[in-house]
Structures are given as C-alpha cells and as structure tokens.
C-alpha cells in the first residue's frame, strides 16, 4: 500500500470538478434568493405614481384617489372656503405647518393653503391619531362637534378635526396636520400624485 502511485492529475481534476459543481449549485440557489428581494409587479404598481384628471371636479367638490393603498383627498376649494382659512388660525395646533407638522408636507406646500395652487388641496385622508379616515364636512355652519365650524374634516373615530387645509385643531387627539403627499401638476387640469415637481422636471 505504501508503494501505491498517487495520480496527481486525476486528483486535481476531481477537485476542480467538485469546486465547479459546488459553485454552480451556490449560484443556482443564490439567484432565486436575491430575486425574492425585488418587489413584485403588484408591489411596484402599488407604489407607482397616480395620474388624475381634475376636469370634472367642480368647485367645492372632493375626489378620493388611491395611492399606495392610501386614500388621497383632492379638493377643489371655493373662494369662500379659502377665505375661512385665516379665520381658524388661532384654533389650530400648527397653523403655519412649521412646528410639529413641518414633516407633514413638502416645502412647496408649506403655506396657509398647504398647496401648490390655492384652490387645489391634495392630502392623505388618514387621521394622524390612529389612522381612521376622516369625513369631509364642507359646509360652513354649526355642527354638533363644533358650533363655530368653518368646514373641513372630522374624524368620527375619536373626534379629531382638521380645517379645509388639513390643519389639525387644538384640543383633539390627533397630534399633527394631515399629510400632503408628493405631487405636481402635469398641466392645468391634471395632477400626478407620488412625484415632486422637481422630479417631474
């Protein structure tokens, strides 16, 4: 047995073949694993920007659009509704959206109307308290939940209230203003939700 001749060539061949087969096996297992990290077509579609025509939304009307499985309120505010915004400033937590709510809108919507164009409000319709969907209560008249109501959004779950710019009232459970999503105007009658103006340019 001690005099047996070792075939070094065959040993190298077997070692190399085993390494190649093992490498192929590792790559074959890794490719599906890495592919599983990629978002599905459905997930990509759910996160994609949404284009919405504004042509049929009359003054005073609101449309709800789904973006990333969230309800987005698109409201065409009337001049009378816009005139109520400064009237409620003293009753709001963060009327200028520069305090606790500064992260709730992009810089281009950090104004009294919280919008690019004054008449168009675009906000995520999710209460900042526990995630309920607030009701749109546009009438400027006394309501059971607020005798000085100037129109806005009322959350039926825990009675949080927001004005017609989505700014939260003081003394309610919700801590912040409603969120303004990224959006821009493609033209005078079309918006795209999910893309900032600078990215669209």
Helices and strands as residue ranges (DSSP letters): H 8-35, H 41-47, E 50-53, E 62-67, E 70-76, H 79-84, G 85-91, G 102-104, G 107-109, E 120-124, E 135-137, E 152-154, E 161-162, E 183-187, E 190-193, H 197-200
